């Protein structure tokens, strides 16, 4: 009889193993994975230009279009750290009296969107936000003491 009970135990154990889920088994569907974060918008270049050699007290300007609302960042780099370089970005294309603007801080048609007038920071940079696309003018000025050349790059992040 002992043999018979042993066989019954084995049969009962097999029946339970087949009929019951295993320990640590899944009781439902896996939770959904967390959503992939949206990458930060990448800036794209809307203007880039080298400015010609400027004598001390001379400047150069360039016109460009800001195609849409967003954050605009302008960066200017130049050759000699000893030179005092200034960069301004004006709204629209009407600012052309840069001499008056530099002396008084204002001139007809010269609405400043952004400026970096810290001549000790190389490269110079500025940023500002626009609510809609528009035309703009960038102006760089060499405060000296020597001739200078360099490059301006302007990006937009939407």
Protein Blocks (a to p, Z undefined) as FASTA:
>chain_A
ZZmmmmmmmmmmmmmmmmpccehiafbdcdddddddddddddddfbdcddddddehiacd
dddddfbgcddddddddfblmbccdddddehjkbcblmlmmmnopaehiacfbdcfbfkb
ccdddddddfbdcddddddddebjbdcdddddddddZZ
